Amino acid sequence: ELNAGWVDQLRTALDRGVPRLLVTLSLDGAGEEHDEVRRIKGAYGRVVATWKALQEFRARPGFGVFFGVTLSKFNQGSLLNIVDRVRKDVPGVSERDFHVNLAQESAHYYQNIGIQPADDAVLKDMEEFQRRRGSSLHPVGLLEKMYQKRLRGFVESGRSPVPCRAHSARWARLPSG
């Protein structure tokens, strides 16, 4: 069940003139697969219900809502199934309503070594997803295309195509406080 207070806070923020607000609803699988990855029965249904509840805001300037899919070893090879299932359950949804990325591993920040998908199937899914999505001149679409273009090199080499600039910052706060 959607938290009505959260929707009211969102409405208030938009009414007060927040210039840009993007909401991403995490989705790790198609239907029950999402529930299994999250270990919460009914989680997929709540994501779909939240999407539907947020549709009232989509016409507002600066507001956007997306399904966010992070590919990991837990849902490897499921991207197209996830998209197809959501399209079946939520009429009008398209590939442009999804943000897709690859799980990042870090022993230091996330303590999650071993979650990254390791095979070429992920790249094939991402390439097919991008083909189905088509090109876009929207800034978010352009950023996603740039990300996905560099993904093959990252998966094949394990090295980030963009150099880390973390230590060039003047100040940083670690997740551990």
JONORCOR-V851657 format. One record per pair of residues at least 12 apart in sequence whose ideal C-beta (glycine too) atoms are under 8 Angstrom apart, sorted by sequence separation. I is the first residue (numbers start at 1). J is the second residue. D is the distance in whole Angstrom. If there is no record, write none. Layout:
BEGIN
i=I j=J d=D
i=I j=J d=D
END
This chain:
BEGIN
i=32 j=44 d=7
i=83 j=95 d=6
i=86 j=98 d=8
i=103 j=115 d=5
i=104 j=116 d=7
i=150 j=162 d=7
i=10 j=23 d=8
i=31 j=44 d=5
i=34 j=47 d=7
i=69 j=82 d=6
i=103 j=116 d=5
i=30 j=44 d=8
i=51 j=65 d=7
i=102 j=116 d=7
i=103 j=117 d=7
i=29 j=44 d=7
i=83 j=98 d=6
i=102 j=117 d=7
i=130 j=145 d=7
i=51 j=67 d=7
i=27 j=44 d=8
i=130 j=148 d=6
i=67 j=86 d=6
i=27 j=47 d=6
i=47 j=67 d=8
i=102 j=122 d=7
i=26 j=47 d=7
i=79 j=100 d=6
i=127 j=148 d=8
i=25 j=47 d=5
i=126 j=148 d=6
i=25 j=50 d=6
i=126 j=151 d=6
i=25 j=51 d=6
i=67 j=93 d=8
i=100 j=126 d=7
i=123 j=151 d=7
i=69 j=98 d=6
i=71 j=100 d=7
i=100 j=129 d=6
i=123 j=152 d=6
i=67 j=97 d=6
i=68 j=98 d=8
i=69 j=99 d=7
i=70 j=100 d=8
i=71 j=101 d=7
i=72 j=102 d=8
i=73 j=103 d=8
i=23 j=54 d=6
i=66 j=97 d=6
i=67 j=98 d=5
i=68 j=99 d=5
i=69 j=100 d=5
i=70 j=101 d=6
i=71 j=102 d=5
i=72 j=103 d=4
i=98 j=129 d=8
i=65 j=97 d=8
i=66 j=98 d=6
i=67 j=99 d=7
i=68 j=100 d=8
i=69 j=101 d=8
i=70 j=102 d=7
i=71 j=103 d=6
i=123 j=155 d=6
i=66 j=99 d=5
i=68 j=101 d=8
i=70 j=103 d=5
i=122 j=155 d=7
i=95 j=129 d=6
i=98 j=133 d=8
i=120 j=155 d=8
i=37 j=74 d=5
i=95 j=132 d=5
i=96 j=133 d=6
i=37 j=75 d=6
i=48 j=86 d=7
i=52 j=90 d=7
i=95 j=133 d=4
i=96 j=134 d=8
i=51 j=90 d=6
i=94 j=133 d=8
i=95 j=134 d=8
i=23 j=63 d=8
i=25 j=65 d=7
i=27 j=67 d=5
i=96 j=136 d=7
i=21 j=62 d=6
i=22 j=63 d=8
i=23 j=64 d=7
i=24 j=65 d=8
i=25 j=66 d=7
i=27 j=68 d=7
i=28 j=69 d=7
i=48 j=89 d=6
i=73 j=114 d=7
i=74 j=115 d=7
i=76 j=117 d=4
i=99 j=140 d=8
i=20 j=62 d=4
i=21 j=63 d=5
i=22 j=64 d=5
i=23 j=65 d=5
i=24 j=66 d=5
i=25 j=67 d=6
i=26 j=68 d=5
i=27 j=69 d=5
i=28 j=70 d=7
i=33 j=75 d=7
i=48 j=90 d=6
i=51 j=93 d=8
i=73 j=115 d=5
i=14 j=57 d=6
i=19 j=62 d=5
i=20 j=63 d=8
i=21 j=64 d=8
i=22 j=65 d=7
i=23 j=66 d=7
i=24 j=67 d=8
i=25 j=68 d=7
i=26 j=69 d=8
i=72 j=115 d=5
i=73 j=116 d=7
i=76 j=119 d=7
i=79 j=122 d=8
i=2 j=46 d=7
i=10 j=54 d=8
i=18 j=62 d=7
i=22 j=66 d=7
i=24 j=68 d=4
i=26 j=70 d=7
i=28 j=72 d=8
i=72 j=116 d=7
i=73 j=117 d=5
i=77 j=121 d=5
i=100 j=144 d=7
i=1 j=46 d=7
i=29 j=74 d=8
i=33 j=78 d=6
i=72 j=117 d=6
i=73 j=118 d=7
i=76 j=121 d=6
i=77 j=122 d=7
i=80 j=125 d=6
i=96 j=141 d=7
i=99 j=144 d=7
i=7 j=53 d=6
i=11 j=57 d=7
i=14 j=60 d=6
i=28 j=74 d=7
i=29 j=75 d=5
i=71 j=117 d=6
i=76 j=122 d=6
i=79 j=125 d=4
i=83 j=129 d=7
i=101 j=147 d=7
i=2 j=49 d=5
i=7 j=54 d=8
i=10 j=57 d=7
i=28 j=75 d=5
i=78 j=125 d=8
i=79 j=126 d=7
i=1 j=49 d=7
i=2 j=50 d=5
i=14 j=62 d=8
i=30 j=78 d=6
i=33 j=81 d=8
i=34 j=82 d=8
i=77 j=125 d=6
i=80 j=128 d=6
i=100 j=148 d=8
i=14 j=63 d=6
i=29 j=78 d=6
i=33 j=82 d=8
i=80 j=129 d=7
i=83 j=132 d=8
i=102 j=151 d=6
i=79 j=129 d=6
i=2 j=53 d=5
i=30 j=81 d=5
i=71 j=122 d=6
i=30 j=82 d=5
i=102 j=154 d=7
i=29 j=82 d=6
i=102 j=155 d=7
i=30 j=84 d=7
i=31 j=85 d=6
i=71 j=125 d=8
i=27 j=82 d=6
i=30 j=85 d=4
i=71 j=126 d=8
i=30 j=86 d=8
i=31 j=89 d=8
i=27 j=86 d=7
i=109 j=175 d=6
i=24 j=99 d=6
i=64 j=140 d=7
i=22 j=140 d=8
END
